[in-house]
Amino acid sequence: MATEALAQDAVRERLRELPGWSLGEDGISRAYRLGSHFAATAMVVHIAQLQEELNHHSELTLGYNTVSLTVSTHDAGGAVTDKDFELARRVEAAAPGHGAN
């Protein structure tokens, strides 16, 4: 998967396919609210597994009943790349199974 930085316009266009995700200074981000701390913890473990499969890791934060992550590509100087969108898509696909919204 390419580690070339995407242009800001391309990032904004791709974000249209990922409701709830936004572009910030540190990459693309999303926060999820879950029904309990246990559900949030289970989602963090699932995201960690996805990150290992892709060999691409995010800043991942567990709150009481929240999970938030910010994704960028260190190999591209912290820019947003295709790798970030692949991880975001996989997290989005997994979120409903955890009751996340």
C-alpha positions in Angstrom: 0.0 0.0 0.0 1.3 3.4 -0.9 2.8 5.7 1.7 2.7 8.8 -0.4 1.0 11.7 1.2 -2.5 12.5 -0.2 -3.4 16.0 -1.2 -5.7 17.8 1.2 -8.5 17.9 -1.4 -8.1 14.1 -1.9 -8.3 13.5 1.9 -11.5 15.7 2.2 -13.1 13.8 -0.7 -12.3 10.4 0.8 -13.7 11.5 4.1 -17.1 11.8 2.5 -17.1 8.0 2.5 -16.4 7.9 6.2 -19.1 9.7 8.2 -17.9 10.8 11.6 -14.3 11.0 10.5 -12.6 14.4 10.2 -9.3 15.9 9.2 -7.2 17.5 12.0 -3.6 18.7 12.4 -2.5 15.2 13.3 -4.3 13.1 10.7 -7.8 11.7 10.3 -9.8 11.2 13.5 -13.0 9.6 14.8 -14.5 9.1 18.3 -17.1 6.4 19.1 -19.5 6.1 22.0 -20.3 2.7 23.3 -22.7 1.2 25.8 -20.2 0.4 28.6 -16.5 0.5 29.5 -16.3 -3.2 28.7 -17.7 -2.7 25.2 -15.2 0.1 24.7 -12.3 -2.0 25.9 -13.4 -4.9 23.5 -13.4 -2.4 20.6 -9.9 -1.2 21.5 -8.7 -4.8 21.4 -10.3 -5.3 18.0 -8.8 -2.1 16.7 -5.4 -3.3 18.0 -5.8 -6.5 16.0 -6.7 -4.6 12.8 -3.6 -2.5 13.3 -1.4 -5.5 13.7 -2.9 -7.1 10.6 -2.1 -3.9 8.6 1.2 -3.2 10.4 -0.2 0.3 10.7 -0.9 1.8 14.1 -2.9 4.8 15.3 -3.1 7.0 18.4 -5.8 5.1 20.2 -7.6 6.3 23.4 -9.9 4.4 25.7 -12.3 6.4 27.8 -15.0 5.1 30.2 -17.4 4.4 27.3 -15.6 6.0 24.4 -12.9 5.1 21.9 -11.1 7.6 19.8 -8.3 7.3 17.3 -6.2 9.5 15.1 -4.5 8.0 12.1 -1.5 9.3 10.0 1.5 7.7 8.4 4.8 8.2 10.1 6.7 7.0 7.0 5.1 9.9 5.1 6.1 12.5 7.7 2.8 12.3 9.6 0.7 13.0 6.4 -2.5 11.1 5.5 -2.0 8.2 3.0 -4.0 5.3 1.6 -2.8 3.2 4.6 -4.8 5.5 6.9 -8.0 5.2 4.9 -7.6 1.4 4.9 -7.4 1.3 8.7 -10.3 3.8 9.0 -12.5 1.7 6.7 -11.7 -1.5 8.7 -12.5 0.2 12.0 -15.7 1.6 10.6 -16.7 -1.9 9.5 -15.9 -3.3 13.0 -17.6 -0.6 15.0 -21.3 -1.7 14.6 -20.4 -5.1 16.0 -19.4 -3.4 19.2 -22.5 -1.3 19.4 -20.4 1.8 18.7 -21.9 5.0 17.4 
